[in-house]
Amino acid sequence: MLKVQNFTKSYSGQKIIATDDLLIPDGIHWVRGVNGSGKSTFFRSVAGIVPYEGHISWNGIDQKAHPIDYRLKVNMSEAEPLYPQFLSGYDILSFITKAKQGTRAQLLDLAGRFDTPAYWKNPCGTYSSGMLKKVAIISAFLGNPELIILDEPLITIDVRSVGVVYELVKEFYEEKGVNFLLSSHQDFIFENLPILHSYQVENQTIFKV
Amino acid sequence: MNRILYLTIVREYYRQNAIFIFVVLMFAIGFLSGREHMAIINQALHVPFVLGCIFLIWVLYAVKVTLFTARFLSQRSSEFLYHIRLFPPRKRIWAFMNLQFWLIQLSFTYSVLMLGIGVVEKTWGAVLAIVLINTGLVVAGAWVYEYRIKRPNSRQDVVRKYFSLNLTTPQFLFYPRHLLTQQTVLLLITKAFSAFVLMGVCYLYPTDDYDIRLISLGCLLAAFSQSVILQNLHFFERMYFEIYKNMPVSGLHWFLNYLLTLAVILFPEAVVLARNFPAGLSPADGLIQFFFLLSVTVMLLHYQVFVAGNNESGFQVVFFSGLTLAILVMFKIPVWAFSCAGLMAAYLVLKRRFYAVE
């Protein structure tokens, strides 16, 4: 369960998103909101990427009190990943695999599903936005996460890869009990994913729909 | 066609590899005197094994430039170069040979020197071998480019088939690679300035009775001259690696990582110090001075990244802390103790502020 308490995220004194008390139970959840509503900022706060006021904990592990334990359990894939042109996807994924305590077999399995080994040793500067996106999505599944945040996982990737994302989310949820926070401007195909709740980010706050 | 290849590939190669070539030249000219080069060339002209070793280095360099071009051709921005295929084969291959010739200038220039000496010495076998290896390198490069240009999108398969290595760039080299490829001018200017300062203070020693403090002041200035590079490290990580904050690794890991990154960035300064260190001072003094240079740079990085952030007034603090440190050095503070304390302070700042920086 994700617990968010007295949470406020501001940039230059301007509040972006805040909530006093939010409990998100285990399962797959869809977070919705228009562009600029603060979805990504909320996700980045939950992933521990940006500082904020308040407390966020996953299954009792407080992000600020136990930064390493928390980050072993919570992974994230960004909506619009950006990597240095001179590094390869393989460089980046190898680093994240090691940091997230994943295995090479796991990396090869995930990469194989998205056909990334066909290009992952080339520099990122040669990648299309879809190829970059696949690297980012793979990175979110590495290690042994209990919560995976996928920010706009369906944009820029091809139809076959969209199918792989559905397949992976379903597999990780059903077989490993991994929970998901997803955001998408497109409708998720509900018969493909057992989405438990939807949350709306609006008027600088987040609430269950 | 020659002009297009020159402007797109040759210029880009030398731009991206300016530091590499600078380092090679520094080693070649800095470590070996002209007399030593002559001795090596004479040996190579008379002993086939030595000549073979030199050829191996040239071949490796040719592989480096060829892979660069192949990689360059695989970029989206280079797609227009595939129109070269529309030119007649003879003209195309000639252009590729010309391209390879410009790219291997580093080894070719040295081979010209060897050829000149070989002609004087009348070692005709070695002279012929040098001509043949250079011709071979040019032809082989042209063949690879011709193969590549005829097969768009096939480079990955060819390279993977023959070079399917699982080598990765270690994390501590991410930023040095960024500097080498994207911030070459900044790196060159910074290194030239700090090398000039360090050599300058070293050359002052024979002129008067200076003690170790002069070198310490030089190291201090060299460390502070890195501040733009350190500021760019902050921007680099904010732009590409915000995901670092989601990595479940300890503060000590990040600290050691930054330490290694800066040790790599300060490698040219270490070479300059080693080459020019005053004769009257001990090697241990040299190590302590480099440690001082490294630790001040580490402290600066941690201040700029984790305390000052994007705040431009941070530069004022950097300036005044530099002055204070210089005064402390003049008052003979033990720089090794200061370095240890500084590293510890930097680690504590990182531990406290790593997740708070935005």
Interface residues (C-beta under 8 A of the other chain):
Chain A: R44 A47 G48 I49 V50 P51 K64 P67 I68 D69 Y70 R71 L72 V74 N75 M76 E78 L82 Y83 P84 Q85 F86 L87 S88 Y90 D91 S94 F95 I96 A99 K100 Q101 A118 Y119 K121 N122 P123 G125 T126 S128 S139 G143
Chain B: R71 S74 Q75 R76 Q156 V159 R160 T168 T169 Q171 F174 R177 H178 T181 Q182 F236 M239 Y240 E242 I243 K245 N246 M247 P248 V249 S250 Y355 A356 V357 E358
